[in-house]
Amino acid sequence: MTTRNKNNGRDTLITPENSALLLIDHQSQMLFGVQSHDRTLIINNVVGLAKAARVFDVPTVLSTVAARTFSGPLFPELQAVFPQTRPIDRTTMNAWEDKNFLAAVKATRRRKLVIAALWTEVCLAFPVLSSLDEGYDVYFVADASGGVSVEAHQLAVQQMLQAGARPRTWQQVMYEWQRDWARLPLQRPHVQNARICRGSASTRTLKRHKCRSTFPQ
């Protein structure tokens, strides 16, 4: 199922068959620097997004930055969605500049990338801009990402929009993947996913990891 843009003939909506999901730096230390969103809501949103990708069998790349030395492991709630997937750990702020991450993205053979990351102004904006430069269609998930301030998040969103990226919420992504309620085999887990992840915040990540950040809590 596709929706064609009359101007260029390209699909304007994502499908499970034409997109890949990239989840970058959803780690406890990164989360404690976020001031633009409720932190627990970010956990819920990214886990909801991940569960939707799993239900619809969308290729998913997980990545962390400096997991052992600074940022900590991937959110346990997120890792639990993909227990067999080892996150690609990096030293680079821009995931696109890491050869292992880039190889994993290219291995999906998808030209539409759905990206969420912490922080919006760095670990989201940088790979979004880099992948746009290489001709990918890029969709950033604003409510599964967050910045160190409201202003930082908003300015990064404007920067990505100006460069040609398309904004989404995690539920928009899920509905685009679903598209048709006649897809009965996927309907039940899809609806349950929406119910579970909306307003049922887990606080395990906030409680289990001590913060070394100097940001106000």
N, C-alpha and C positions, 0 to 999 in steps of 0.2 A: 504494500500500500504506500503510495507516494503522493505528495502534493507538489505540483510544479509551479515554479515562479515564471510568470508570463514573460518576464524580461530576459531571463537568461536560460530558461529551460532546466534549472537545477532544482533538486528537492529542497524545499525550505523547512520541512519538518524532519525530525530524526525518527528512525525506526530501529528495532533491535538488530536488523540486518545491515544497517549502514553506519552504525555508530559504535564508538568505544568510550568507556568511562575511565578517567584518570583522577585518582584521589591522592592528593599530595600534602604531606606534612600534617596530617591530623594526629598530632602528638600532644601529650599533656603540657609540656613546657611551652609549646606554641600556643596552646589554648589559653594558658594563663596570661598571655600577653594581649589577648583579644579584649577590646573595650567597645567594639561597634555593635555587638549582639549579645544576647543572653547566652552564656557558654553552654549551659545544659541543652538549650534549644539547638545549638549547632551540632552537638553530639547526636541528638535525635534525628536531625535533618540528614546528616551525612550517613547515618546508619539506615535510615529509610531509603535514601538514594541507593546505597549499596545493596540492600535487600531487593529493591526493584530490579537492579541490574542482574542479580542472581536469578530471580524469577524468570526474567526475559532472556536469560543466557547471553547477556551483553558482555563482550570481552572487557575485563577490568584490570587496570594497572595500579598497583599500590606502591607508594614511595614515601620514604622518610628522609629526614636530613639530620645528620650527626646524632643518630639515635643513641649511641653508647656514651658520647661525651657531653651532650647538652640537652637534646630535645626529648629524650625518652622514647619508649616504644610506641607503636601505633595504638590508638584507643583500643582497649580490649574488646569493647562492644563491636568495633568495626572489624577487628581481626577475626572475631568469632563468625562473622558472615562468610569469610573466605579462609577457613582454618588451614587449608593446604597451600595458601599463597604466601610466599615470603616477600615482604616489602623490599623494594630496591632502595638500599640506603645510599645516600650521596653526601658529598661535601659541598657541592655547588648550590647556591641559592636558586639559580634557574635550573629546574629539572631538565629542561631541554638541552642543556650543555653537558649532561651526564650521558656517556655513551651507552651504558646499560639501560638506562631509562628510555633513551631514544630508540634503541634496538627493540625494546619491548613494545613501544608504541607502533613502530613500523611492522612488527610481527602480527599485529591485529589485522593489518591490511584494510583498515577503515580510514576514510578521509574525513569523517565527521567526528570531532572530539568533544566530549562533554567533560568539563574540568571543574573541580572544586578544590580549594586549598586554604591553608592557613600560612601566612597572612595574605589578605587580598592584594595589598600593594606591592608585594614582593613575590611570594611563591605561587600566587595565582597569576598576577599580571605578566610576570616575565615569560613563563611558558606559553601563555595565551598569545602574547605579541610575537614570540619566536615561531610558534606553529602557524600563525597567520602569515608570517613572512614566507613560509614554505608552502603556502597554498592550501592549507587545511581549512575546512569550515569549522569554526570553533564556537562552542556554546558554554558559557560560564554559569555556574550555579551559585547565585549570589547568597542565598540563605543557608548554604552548606559551607560557606566561607566566612571569614571575618578579618577585620583589620585592627591595628593597635589603637585606633580612634574612629569615631564616626566619620570625621573628615577624611582620614586616610582611606577608608573603605570607599566612600563616595567618589573621591577623586580618582581612585584606581578604576572604579566602575566606569566613570566618564572616559578615562583614557582607553579602556578596552572597547567601549562602544564606538569611539571615534576611529579606532583602528579597524573596525568591522566585525568584532565579535558580537554574538547574540546572547542577551541575558535570559536566564531561566530561573525558576524556583525548582526545588527538588520534586514537588508534586507535578509541576508542568512537564518535567522530563518523564515522570512515570506515566502521565496521561498520554503523552506523545507515543511512548512505547506501546501502551495498551491500544489506543486509537479506536477500537471497535469492541463494544460489549459482547459481540457474538463470539469473541475469542474465549469461549467458555473454559477451556483447560487452564487459562491463566487468570480468569476473572476472580476466583475465590482467593488465591494467595495475594493477588493485587489489592483487593478490598481489605483483607486482613492486615496487610502491610500498612495501608494508609491509616487504619484505625489504631494499630499498635504504636506507630511512630509519631502520631500527632497527639501531643499533650500527655504523653506517658513517660516523662523524662527519667532517664537513668542518671544517677549521680556517682556511679562507681569510679569513673575516670577522675572526677573532681576530688573524691575522697581518698582514693588509693595512691595518688601521686603527690608528693610534697613539691611545692613550688619554690624554685630558687630565683624567680624573676624579681626584678625591682619594680615592676609595674604595680600600681595600686590594685588591691583585690576588691 
